[in-house]
Amino acid sequence: MERDVERYVRKKVEKMGGLCMKWVSPGKIGVPDRIVLMPGGWQCFVEFKDEDYQPTKLQLYWQDRLRDLGFNATILRGLDEARFFIAYIRDEVLPDEVYTT
């Protein structure tokens, strides 16, 4: 389920010393579910979807708009993609001195 994947990412990000904050933007429908902030300044806006569901047109719009502004933005569909995302953060984003998991 979507909430299980979201919980998995939140717990892993926090274990690595980051924040995985719920994003609510009044008046802006379709913005990503969470903002991931990692030590060293890396960030990513994350939309969570169940494996069988596609993002809406508004969700795709916000993903493109955020990327156009120079931000990282992604859609995670299911636990396999969430695990890949966490591995990417661990292996490519975190400075070696921050790595704790």
TORZARO-588659 format. One record per atom (N, C-alpha, C): residue in three letters; atom name; x negated, y, z negated. Coordinates in nm, 4 decimals, decimal comma, padded with zeros to 6 digits. Each point is the difference from the previous one (the first is absolute). Example, Ala and Ser with C-alpha at 12.3 -4.5 7.8 and 13.67 -1.06 7.14 Angstrom:
<atoms>
residu = ala; atome = N; xx = -01,3190; yy = -00,5690; zz = -00,7800
residu = ala; atome = CA; xx = 00,0890; yy = 00,1190; zz = 00,0000
residu = ala; atome = C; xx = -00,0900; yy = 00,1200; zz = 00,0000
residu = ser; atome = N; xx = 00,0350; yy = 00,1050; zz = 00,0720
residu = ser; atome = CA; xx = -00,0820; yy = 00,1190; zz = -00,0060
residu = ser; atome = C; xx = 00,0770; yy = 00,1090; zz = -00,0730
</atoms>
This chain:
<atoms>
residu = met; atome = N; xx = -00,0838; yy = -00,1193; zz = 00,0000
residu = met; atome = CA; xx = 00,0838; yy = 00,1193; zz = 00,0000
residu = met; atome = C; xx = -00,0878; yy = 00,1250; zz = 00,0000
residu = glu; atome = N; xx = 00,0576; yy = 00,1047; zz = 00,0515
residu = glu; atome = CA; xx = -00,0721; yy = 00,1271; zz = 00,0102
residu = glu; atome = C; xx = -00,0531; yy = 00,0471; zz = -00,1350
residu = arg; atome = N; xx = 00,0817; yy = -00,0085; zz = -00,1018
residu = arg; atome = CA; xx = -00,0441; yy = 00,0505; zz = -00,1307
residu = arg; atome = C; xx = -00,1150; yy = -00,0830; zz = -00,0573
residu = asp; atome = N; xx = -00,0028; yy = -00,1305; zz = 00,0315
residu = asp; atome = CA; xx = -00,1094; yy = -00,0850; zz = -00,0466
residu = asp; atome = C; xx = -00,1323; yy = 00,0396; zz = 00,0658
residu = val; atome = N; xx = 00,0055; yy = 00,0316; zz = 00,1282
residu = val; atome = CA; xx = -00,1200; yy = 00,0436; zz = 00,0722
residu = val; atome = C; xx = -00,0460; yy = 00,1350; zz = -00,0545
residu = glu; atome = N; xx = 00,0947; yy = 00,0890; zz = -00,0235
residu = glu; atome = CA; xx = -00,0327; yy = 00,1312; zz = -00,0555
residu = glu; atome = C; xx = -00,0647; yy = -00,0150; zz = -00,1378
residu = arg; atome = N; xx = 00,0530; yy = -00,0855; zz = -00,0830
residu = arg; atome = CA; xx = -00,0545; yy = -00,0247; zz = -00,1338
residu = arg; atome = C; xx = -00,1410; yy = -00,0594; zz = 00,0099
residu = tyr; atome = N; xx = -00,0198; yy = -00,0946; zz = 00,0915
residu = tyr; atome = CA; xx = -00,1318; yy = -00,0613; zz = 00,0206
residu = tyr; atome = C; xx = -00,1038; yy = 00,1070; zz = 00,0349
residu = val; atome = N; xx = 00,0322; yy = 00,0859; zz = 00,0965
residu = val; atome = CA; xx = -00,0940; yy = 00,1047; zz = 00,0414
residu = val; atome = C; xx = -00,0269; yy = 00,0955; zz = -00,1153
residu = arg; atome = N; xx = 00,1043; yy = 00,0406; zz = -00,0702
residu = arg; atome = CA; xx = -00,0182; yy = 00,0931; zz = -00,1120
residu = arg; atome = C; xx = -00,0947; yy = -00,0573; zz = -00,1050
residu = lys; atome = N; xx = 00,0219; yy = -00,1246; zz = -00,0375
residu = lys; atome = CA; xx = -00,0842; yy = -00,0610; zz = -00,1033
residu = lys; atome = C; xx = -00,1450; yy = -00,0142; zz = 00,0457
residu = lys; atome = N; xx = -00,0210; yy = -00,0406; zz = 00,1240
residu = lys; atome = CA; xx = -00,1362; yy = -00,0156; zz = 00,0516
residu = lys; atome = C; xx = -00,0714; yy = 00,1341; zz = 00,0107
residu = val; atome = N; xx = 00,0707; yy = 00,1010; zz = 00,0492
residu = val; atome = CA; xx = -00,0593; yy = 00,1338; zz = 00,0121
residu = val; atome = C; xx = -00,0390; yy = 00,0524; zz = -00,1372
residu = glu; atome = N; xx = 00,0883; yy = -00,0129; zz = -00,0970
residu = glu; atome = CA; xx = -00,0291; yy = 00,0483; zz = -00,1356
residu = glu; atome = C; xx = -00,1167; yy = -00,0775; zz = -00,0607
residu = lys; atome = N; xx = -00,0099; yy = -00,1302; zz = 00,0272
residu = lys; atome = CA; xx = -00,1106; yy = -00,0804; zz = -00,0520
residu = lys; atome = C; xx = -00,1338; yy = 00,0479; zz = 00,0575
residu = met; atome = N; xx = 00,0041; yy = 00,0541; zz = 00,1223
residu = met; atome = CA; xx = -00,1209; yy = 00,0530; zz = 00,0632
residu = met; atome = C; xx = -00,0261; yy = 00,1461; zz = -00,0370
residu = gly; atome = N; xx = 00,0772; yy = 00,0535; zz = -00,0937
residu = gly; atome = CA; xx = -00,0230; yy = 00,1349; zz = -00,0480
residu = gly; atome = C; xx = 00,0736; yy = 00,1085; zz = 00,0758
residu = gly; atome = N; xx = 00,0922; yy = -00,0390; zz = 00,0869
residu = gly; atome = CA; xx = 00,0740; yy = 00,0981; zz = 00,0789
residu = gly; atome = C; xx = 00,1391; yy = 00,0253; zz = -00,0543
residu = leu; atome = N; xx = 00,0732; yy = 00,0811; zz = 00,0740
residu = leu; atome = CA; xx = 00,1390; yy = 00,0303; zz = -00,0308
residu = leu; atome = C; xx = 00,0856; yy = -00,0430; zz = 00,1177
residu = cys; atome = N; xx = 00,1184; yy = -00,0504; zz = -00,0294
residu = cys; atome = CA; xx = 00,0962; yy = -00,0377; zz = 00,1038
residu = cys; atome = C; xx = 00,1322; yy = 00,0635; zz = -00,0414
residu = met; atome = N; xx = 00,0164; yy = 00,1243; zz = 00,0398
residu = met; atome = CA; xx = 00,1095; yy = 00,0821; zz = -00,0511
residu = met; atome = C; xx = 00,1213; yy = -00,0033; zz = 00,0923
residu = lys; atome = N; xx = 00,1169; yy = -00,0150; zz = -00,0619
residu = lys; atome = CA; xx = 00,1256; yy = 00,0067; zz = 00,0744
residu = lys; atome = C; xx = 00,0146; yy = 00,1402; zz = 00,0559
residu = trp; atome = N; xx = 00,0394; yy = 00,0087; zz = 00,1267
residu = trp; atome = CA; xx = 00,0170; yy = 00,1315; zz = 00,0619
residu = trp; atome = C; xx = 00,1470; yy = 00,0242; zz = 00,0267
residu = val; atome = N; xx = 00,0512; yy = 00,1046; zz = -00,0596
residu = val; atome = CA; xx = 00,1359; yy = 00,0453; zz = 00,0244
residu = val; atome = C; xx = -00,0114; yy = 00,1425; zz = 00,0498
residu = ser; atome = N; xx = 00,0557; yy = 00,0248; zz = 00,1172
residu = ser; atome = CA; xx = -00,0075; yy = 00,1329; zz = 00,0590
residu = ser; atome = C; xx = 00,1418; yy = 00,0466; zz = 00,0321
residu = pro; atome = N; xx = 00,0619; yy = 00,0729; zz = -00,0916
residu = pro; atome = CA; xx = 00,1384; yy = 00,0433; zz = 00,0211
residu = pro; atome = C; xx = 00,0165; yy = 00,0714; zz = 00,1348
residu = gly; atome = N; xx = 00,1024; yy = -00,0413; zz = 00,0712
residu = gly; atome = CA; xx = 00,0302; yy = 00,0614; zz = 00,1283
residu = gly; atome = C; xx = -00,0779; yy = -00,0585; zz = 00,1166
residu = lys; atome = N; xx = -00,0887; yy = -00,0956; zz = -00,0254
residu = lys; atome = CA; xx = -00,0816; yy = -00,0615; zz = 00,1047
residu = lys; atome = C; xx = 00,0275; yy = -00,1499; zz = 00,0026
residu = ile; atome = N; xx = 00,0971; yy = -00,0417; zz = 00,0762
residu = ile; atome = CA; xx = 00,0360; yy = -00,1412; zz = 00,0103
residu = ile; atome = C; xx = -00,1051; yy = -00,0731; zz = 00,0824
residu = gly; atome = N; xx = -00,0359; yy = -00,1202; zz = -00,0434
residu = gly; atome = CA; xx = -00,0898; yy = -00,0848; zz = 00,0766
residu = gly; atome = C; xx = -00,1472; yy = 00,0121; zz = -00,0341
residu = val; atome = N; xx = -00,0350; yy = 00,0828; zz = -00,1003
residu = val; atome = CA; xx = -00,1408; yy = 00,0096; zz = -00,0370
residu = val; atome = C; xx = -00,0459; yy = -00,1331; zz = -00,0603
residu = pro; atome = N; xx = -00,1305; yy = -00,0294; zz = 00,0061
residu = pro; atome = CA; xx = -00,0495; yy = -00,1271; zz = -00,0538
residu = pro; atome = C; xx = 00,0345; yy = -00,0182; zz = -00,1478
residu = asp; atome = N; xx = 00,0008; yy = -00,1263; zz = -00,0423
residu = asp; atome = CA; xx = 00,0379; yy = -00,0348; zz = -00,1371
residu = asp; atome = C; xx = -00,1010; yy = 00,0451; zz = -00,1041
residu = arg; atome = N; xx = -00,1298; yy = -00,0130; zz = 00,0324
residu = arg; atome = CA; xx = -00,1042; yy = 00,0265; zz = -00,0990
residu = arg; atome = C; xx = -00,1195; yy = 00,0714; zz = 00,0613
residu = ile; atome = N; xx = -00,0747; yy = 00,0658; zz = -00,0873
residu = ile; atome = CA; xx = -00,1279; yy = 00,0600; zz = 00,0363
residu = ile; atome = C; xx = -00,1065; yy = -00,0727; zz = -00,0797
residu = val; atome = N; xx = -00,0970; yy = -00,0583; zz = 00,0698
residu = val; atome = CA; xx = -00,1110; yy = -00,0690; zz = -00,0645
residu = val; atome = C; xx = -00,1186; yy = 00,0953; zz = -00,0029
residu = leu; atome = N; xx = -00,0530; yy = 00,0241; zz = -00,1193
residu = leu; atome = CA; xx = -00,1148; yy = 00,0886; zz = -00,0206
residu = leu; atome = C; xx = -00,1107; yy = -00,0804; zz = -00,0674
residu = met; atome = N; xx = -00,1170; yy = -00,0027; zz = 00,0643
residu = met; atome = CA; xx = -00,1088; yy = -00,0830; zz = -00,0506
residu = met; atome = C; xx = -00,1190; yy = 00,0854; zz = -00,0424
residu = pro; atome = N; xx = -00,0828; yy = -00,0524; zz = -00,0926
residu = pro; atome = CA; xx = -00,1222; yy = 00,0705; zz = -00,0377
residu = pro; atome = C; xx = -00,0818; yy = 00,0329; zz = 00,1251
residu = gly; atome = N; xx = -00,0581; yy = 00,1168; zz = 00,0005
residu = gly; atome = CA; xx = -00,0757; yy = 00,0452; zz = 00,1155
residu = gly; atome = C; xx = 00,0821; yy = 00,0849; zz = 00,0951
residu = gly; atome = N; xx = 00,1312; yy = 00,0131; zz = -00,0256
residu = gly; atome = CA; xx = 00,0833; yy = 00,0896; zz = 00,0782
residu = gly; atome = C; xx = 00,0782; yy = -00,0627; zz = 00,1139
residu = trp; atome = N; xx = -00,0101; yy = -00,1301; zz = 00,0204
residu = trp; atome = CA; xx = 00,0756; yy = -00,0631; zz = 00,1076
residu = trp; atome = C; xx = 00,1468; yy = -00,0046; zz = -00,0378
residu = gln; atome = N; xx = 00,0861; yy = 00,0201; zz = 00,0994
residu = gln; atome = CA; xx = 00,1440; yy = -00,0026; zz = -00,0230
residu = gln; atome = C; xx = 00,0697; yy = -00,0708; zz = 00,1140
residu = cys; atome = N; xx = 00,1209; yy = -00,0476; zz = -00,0256
residu = cys; atome = CA; xx = 00,0821; yy = -00,0608; zz = 00,1044
residu = cys; atome = C; xx = 00,1467; yy = 00,0079; zz = -00,0414
residu = phe; atome = N; xx = 00,0840; yy = 00,0413; zz = 00,0936
residu = phe; atome = CA; xx = 00,1441; yy = -00,0023; zz = -00,0196
residu = phe; atome = C; xx = 00,0498; yy = -00,1368; zz = 00,0471
residu = val; atome = N; xx = 00,0771; yy = -00,0695; zz = -00,0849
residu = val; atome = CA; xx = 00,0383; yy = -00,1383; zz = 00,0294
residu = val; atome = C; xx = 00,1516; yy = -00,0162; zz = -00,0011
residu = glu; atome = N; xx = 00,0504; yy = -00,0569; zz = 00,1081
residu = glu; atome = CA; xx = 00,1402; yy = -00,0414; zz = 00,0098
residu = glu; atome = C; xx = 00,0034; yy = -00,1515; zz = -00,0145
residu = phe; atome = N; xx = 00,0872; yy = -00,0502; zz = -00,0856
residu = phe; atome = CA; xx = 00,0144; yy = -00,1430; zz = -00,0210
residu = phe; atome = C; xx = 00,1267; yy = -00,0483; zz = 00,0685
residu = lys; atome = N; xx = -00,0124; yy = -00,1118; zz = 00,0731
residu = lys; atome = CA; xx = 00,1146; yy = -00,0606; zz = 00,0666
residu = lys; atome = C; xx = -00,0048; yy = -00,1508; zz = -00,0238
residu = asp; atome = N; xx = 00,1179; yy = -00,0615; zz = -00,0077
residu = asp; atome = CA; xx = 00,0052; yy = -00,1456; zz = 00,0025
residu = asp; atome = C; xx = -00,0472; yy = -00,0460; zz = 00,1379
residu = glu; atome = N; xx = -00,0526; yy = -00,1204; zz = 00,0074
residu = glu; atome = CA; xx = -00,0548; yy = -00,0522; zz = 00,1255
residu = glu; atome = C; xx = 00,1004; yy = 00,0040; zz = 00,1146
residu = asp; atome = N; xx = 00,1258; yy = -00,0188; zz = -00,0298
residu = asp; atome = CA; xx = 00,1026; yy = -00,0086; zz = 00,1036
residu = asp; atome = C; xx = 00,0633; yy = 00,1345; zz = 00,0368
residu = tyr; atome = N; xx = -00,0464; yy = 00,1090; zz = -00,0592
residu = tyr; atome = CA; xx = 00,0611; yy = 00,1305; zz = 00,0250
residu = tyr; atome = C; xx = -00,0972; yy = 00,0926; zz = 00,0704
residu = gln; atome = N; xx = 00,0539; yy = 00,0794; zz = 00,0889
residu = gln; atome = CA; xx = -00,0784; yy = 00,0977; zz = 00,0736
residu = gln; atome = C; xx = 00,0184; yy = 00,1380; zz = -00,0633
residu = pro; atome = N; xx = -00,1017; yy = 00,0851; zz = 00,0087
residu = pro; atome = CA; xx = 00,0158; yy = 00,1367; zz = -00,0505
residu = pro; atome = C; xx = 00,1021; yy = 00,0764; zz = 00,0842
residu = thr; atome = N; xx = 00,0633; yy = 00,0969; zz = -00,0624
residu = thr; atome = CA; xx = 00,0961; yy = 00,0839; zz = 00,0715
residu = thr; atome = C; xx = -00,0758; yy = 00,1017; zz = 00,0861
residu = lys; atome = N; xx = 00,0719; yy = 00,0653; zz = 00,0881
residu = lys; atome = CA; xx = -00,0610; yy = 00,1042; zz = 00,0832
residu = lys; atome = C; xx = -00,0582; yy = 00,1117; zz = -00,0861
residu = leu; atome = N; xx = 00,0705; yy = 00,0362; zz = -00,1066
residu = leu; atome = CA; xx = -00,0525; yy = 00,1049; zz = -00,0897
residu = leu; atome = C; xx = -00,1260; yy = -00,0456; zz = -00,0720
residu = gln; atome = N; xx = -00,0048; yy = -00,1245; zz = -00,0419
residu = gln; atome = CA; xx = -00,1205; yy = -00,0519; zz = -00,0649
residu = gln; atome = C; xx = -00,1173; yy = 00,0001; zz = 00,0965
residu = leu; atome = N; xx = 00,0226; yy = -00,0368; zz = 00,1250
residu = leu; atome = CA; xx = -00,1058; yy = 00,0039; zz = 00,1012
residu = leu; atome = C; xx = -00,0430; yy = 00,1439; zz = 00,0279
residu = tyr; atome = N; xx = 00,0971; yy = 00,0918; zz = 00,0026
residu = tyr; atome = CA; xx = -00,0322; yy = 00,1416; zz = 00,0192
residu = tyr; atome = C; xx = -00,0961; yy = 00,0493; zz = -00,1083
residu = trp; atome = N; xx = 00,0316; yy = -00,0314; zz = -00,1265
residu = trp; atome = CA; xx = -00,0843; yy = 00,0475; zz = -00,1096
residu = trp; atome = C; xx = -00,1383; yy = -00,0650; zz = 00,0025
residu = gln; atome = N; xx = -00,0079; yy = -00,1254; zz = 00,0375
residu = gln; atome = CA; xx = -00,1308; yy = -00,0649; zz = 00,0141
residu = gln; atome = C; xx = -00,0844; yy = 00,0756; zz = 00,1040
residu = asp; atome = N; xx = 00,0598; yy = 00,0275; zz = 00,1153
residu = asp; atome = CA; xx = -00,0718; yy = 00,0723; zz = 00,1058
residu = asp; atome = C; xx = -00,0356; yy = 00,1416; zz = -00,0432
residu = arg; atome = N; xx = 00,0923; yy = 00,0673; zz = -00,0648
residu = arg; atome = CA; xx = -00,0235; yy = 00,1395; zz = -00,0427
residu = arg; atome = C; xx = -00,1144; yy = 00,0068; zz = -00,1007
residu = leu; atome = N; xx = -00,0021; yy = -00,0891; zz = -00,0961
residu = leu; atome = CA; xx = -00,1069; yy = -00,0021; zz = -00,0999
residu = leu; atome = C; xx = -00,1352; yy = -00,0294; zz = 00,0652
residu = arg; atome = N; xx = -00,0016; yy = -00,0952; zz = 00,0932
residu = arg; atome = CA; xx = -00,1255; yy = -00,0303; zz = 00,0709
residu = arg; atome = C; xx = -00,0458; yy = 00,1198; zz = 00,0837
residu = asp; atome = N; xx = 00,0950; yy = 00,0678; zz = 00,0642
residu = asp; atome = CA; xx = -00,0342; yy = 00,1184; zz = 00,0786
residu = asp; atome = C; xx = -00,0650; yy = 00,1085; zz = -00,0856
residu = leu; atome = N; xx = 00,0354; yy = 00,0043; zz = -00,1272
residu = leu; atome = CA; xx = -00,0588; yy = 00,0967; zz = -00,0929
residu = leu; atome = C; xx = -00,1339; yy = -00,0471; zz = -00,0569
residu = gly; atome = N; xx = -00,0411; yy = -00,1210; zz = 00,0375
residu = gly; atome = CA; xx = -00,1289; yy = -00,0517; zz = -00,0441
residu = gly; atome = C; xx = 00,0036; yy = -00,0915; zz = -00,1203
residu = phe; atome = N; xx = 00,1192; yy = -00,0389; zz = -00,0432
residu = phe; atome = CA; xx = 00,0139; yy = -00,0883; zz = -00,1153
residu = phe; atome = C; xx = 00,0064; yy = -00,1451; zz = 00,0445
residu = asn; atome = N; xx = -00,0359; yy = -00,0912; zz = -00,0883
residu = asn; atome = CA; xx = 00,0210; yy = -00,1426; zz = 00,0225
residu = asn; atome = C; xx = 00,1459; yy = -00,0312; zz = -00,0312
residu = ala; atome = N; xx = 00,0619; yy = -00,0804; zz = 00,0847
residu = ala; atome = CA; xx = 00,1379; yy = -00,0414; zz = -00,0223
residu = ala; atome = C; xx = 00,0176; yy = -00,1386; zz = 00,0605
residu = thr; atome = N; xx = 00,0715; yy = -00,0867; zz = -00,0716
residu = thr; atome = CA; xx = 00,0191; yy = -00,1357; zz = 00,0491
residu = thr; atome = C; xx = 00,1343; yy = -00,0548; zz = -00,0454
residu = ile; atome = N; xx = 00,0426; yy = -00,1034; zz = 00,0697
residu = ile; atome = CA; xx = 00,1197; yy = -00,0746; zz = -00,0372
residu = ile; atome = C; xx = -00,0456; yy = -00,1412; zz = -00,0328
residu = leu; atome = N; xx = 00,0341; yy = -00,0479; zz = -00,1177
residu = leu; atome = CA; xx = -00,0359; yy = -00,1358; zz = -00,0418
residu = leu; atome = C; xx = 00,1246; yy = -00,0863; zz = 00,0025
residu = arg; atome = N; xx = -00,0051; yy = -00,1044; zz = 00,0826
residu = arg; atome = CA; xx = 00,1121; yy = -00,0936; zz = 00,0135
residu = arg; atome = C; xx = -00,0400; yy = -00,1330; zz = -00,0620
residu = gly; atome = N; xx = 00,0389; yy = -00,0209; zz = -00,1221
residu = gly; atome = CA; xx = -00,0241; yy = -00,1283; zz = -00,0653
residu = gly; atome = C; xx = -00,1315; yy = -00,0086; zz = -00,0748
residu = leu; atome = N; xx = -00,0131; yy = -00,1098; zz = -00,0728
residu = leu; atome = CA; xx = -00,1137; yy = -00,0199; zz = -00,0897
residu = leu; atome = C; xx = -00,1319; yy = -00,0197; zz = 00,0750
residu = asp; atome = N; xx = 00,0025; yy = -00,0630; zz = 00,1157
residu = asp; atome = CA; xx = -00,1246; yy = -00,0195; zz = 00,0753
residu = asp; atome = C; xx = -00,0615; yy = 00,1338; zz = 00,0398
residu = glu; atome = N; xx = 00,0815; yy = 00,0924; zz = 00,0498
residu = glu; atome = CA; xx = -00,0518; yy = 00,1323; zz = 00,0362
residu = glu; atome = C; xx = -00,0449; yy = 00,0771; zz = -00,1236
residu = ala; atome = N; xx = 00,0705; yy = -00,0186; zz = -00,1118
residu = ala; atome = CA; xx = -00,0400; yy = 00,0660; zz = -00,1242
residu = ala; atome = C; xx = -00,1366; yy = -00,0506; zz = -00,0469
residu = arg; atome = N; xx = -00,0230; yy = -00,1293; zz = 00,0105
residu = arg; atome = CA; xx = -00,1304; yy = -00,0567; zz = -00,0383
residu = arg; atome = C; xx = -00,1109; yy = 00,0540; zz = 00,0894
residu = phe; atome = N; xx = 00,0257; yy = 00,0111; zz = 00,1287
residu = phe; atome = CA; xx = -00,0977; yy = 00,0562; zz = 00,0929
residu = phe; atome = C; xx = -00,0312; yy = 00,1454; zz = -00,0363
residu = phe; atome = N; xx = 00,1037; yy = 00,0771; zz = -00,0333
residu = phe; atome = CA; xx = -00,0152; yy = 00,1400; zz = -00,0397
residu = phe; atome = C; xx = -00,0879; yy = 00,0116; zz = -00,1243
residu = ile; atome = N; xx = 00,0251; yy = -00,0835; zz = -00,0992
residu = ile; atome = CA; xx = -00,0787; yy = 00,0023; zz = -00,1234
residu = ile; atome = C; xx = -00,1447; yy = -00,0400; zz = 00,0290
residu = ala; atome = N; xx = -00,0204; yy = -00,1010; zz = 00,0831
residu = ala; atome = CA; xx = -00,1359; yy = -00,0412; zz = 00,0364
residu = ala; atome = C; xx = -00,0728; yy = 00,1130; zz = 00,0722
residu = tyr; atome = N; xx = 00,0692; yy = 00,0714; zz = 00,0860
residu = tyr; atome = CA; xx = -00,0609; yy = 00,1135; zz = 00,0696
residu = tyr; atome = C; xx = -00,0456; yy = 00,1055; zz = -00,1004
residu = ile; atome = N; xx = 00,0860; yy = 00,0330; zz = -00,0940
residu = ile; atome = CA; xx = -00,0369; yy = 00,1003; zz = -00,1016
residu = ile; atome = C; xx = -00,1221; yy = -00,0479; zz = -00,0775
residu = arg; atome = N; xx = 00,0030; yy = -00,1246; zz = -00,0451
residu = arg; atome = CA; xx = -00,1093; yy = -00,0554; zz = -00,0793
residu = arg; atome = C; xx = -00,1313; yy = -00,0005; zz = 00,0775
residu = asp; atome = N; xx = 00,0059; yy = -00,0421; zz = 00,1273
residu = asp; atome = CA; xx = -00,1221; yy = -00,0211; zz = 00,0768
residu = asp; atome = C; xx = -00,0489; yy = 00,1229; zz = 00,0756
residu = glu; atome = N; xx = 00,0908; yy = 00,0884; zz = 00,0400
residu = glu; atome = CA; xx = -00,0376; yy = 00,1104; zz = 00,0883
residu = glu; atome = C; xx = 00,0141; yy = 00,1390; zz = -00,0622
residu = val; atome = N; xx = 00,0845; yy = 00,0126; zz = -00,1000
residu = val; atome = CA; xx = 00,0322; yy = 00,1328; zz = -00,0538
residu = val; atome = C; xx = -00,0759; yy = 00,0306; zz = -00,1277
residu = leu; atome = N; xx = 00,0031; yy = -00,0935; zz = -00,0936
residu = leu; atome = CA; xx = -00,0571; yy = 00,0277; zz = -00,1319
residu = leu; atome = C; xx = -00,1515; yy = 00,0085; zz = 00,0039
residu = pro; atome = N; xx = -00,0563; yy = 00,1042; zz = -00,0613
residu = pro; atome = CA; xx = -00,1451; yy = 00,0012; zz = -00,0176
residu = pro; atome = C; xx = -00,0408; yy = -00,1175; zz = -00,0877
residu = asp; atome = N; xx = -00,1187; yy = -00,0559; zz = 00,0255
residu = asp; atome = CA; xx = -00,0456; yy = -00,1174; zz = -00,0751
residu = asp; atome = C; xx = 00,0032; yy = 00,0222; zz = -00,1503
residu = glu; atome = N; xx = -00,0340; yy = 00,1211; zz = -00,0444
residu = glu; atome = CA; xx = -00,0047; yy = 00,0243; zz = -00,1442
residu = glu; atome = C; xx = 00,1402; yy = 00,0049; zz = -00,0634
residu = val; atome = N; xx = 00,1052; yy = 00,0084; zz = 00,0812
residu = val; atome = CA; xx = 00,1360; yy = 00,0053; zz = -00,0520
residu = val; atome = C; xx = 00,0636; yy = -00,1375; zz = -00,0031
residu = tyr; atome = N; xx = -00,0470; yy = -00,0896; zz = 00,0832
residu = tyr; atome = CA; xx = 00,0611; yy = -00,1322; zz = 00,0149
residu = tyr; atome = C; xx = 00,0058; yy = -00,0712; zz = -00,1345
residu = thr; atome = N; xx = 00,1220; yy = -00,0417; zz = -00,0394
residu = thr; atome = CA; xx = 00,0189; yy = -00,0593; zz = -00,1332
residu = thr; atome = C; xx = 00,0740; yy = -00,1323; zz = 00,0017
residu = thr; atome = N; xx = 00,0460; yy = -00,0481; zz = 00,1173
residu = thr; atome = CA; xx = 00,0782; yy = -00,1231; zz = -00,0003
residu = thr; atome = C; xx = -00,0771; yy = -00,1146; zz = 00,0604
</atoms>
